[in-house]
Amino acid sequence: MTLVYATGQPRFLEFAAARSRRQVPAGATALAVIEAGRTEDLIDDPTFEQMTGVEYYELRELISDARRGE
């Protein structure tokens, strides 16, 4: 299982992936869970609407990388 999460606020988000929940920092927002070829997006509409285009594409790239690693 891989968790993709963000720290910070929209327009200043930093994305990362973790192999366990213990690796996710306090206050981080989970945006996707990748497990056994399955991806569950957890991003809510308000966060999505406030993200920049660059942030969105960075997130999608990290999710794609995490899928390849599963």
PyMOL commands that set and color helices and strands:
alter all, ss='L'
color gray80, all
select helices_A, chain A and resi 21-23+45-50+53-69
alter helices_A, ss='H'
color red, helices_A
select strands_A, chain A and resi 2-7+14-18+29-35+38-41
alter strands_A, ss='S'
color yellow, strands_A
deselect
rebuild
show_as cartoon
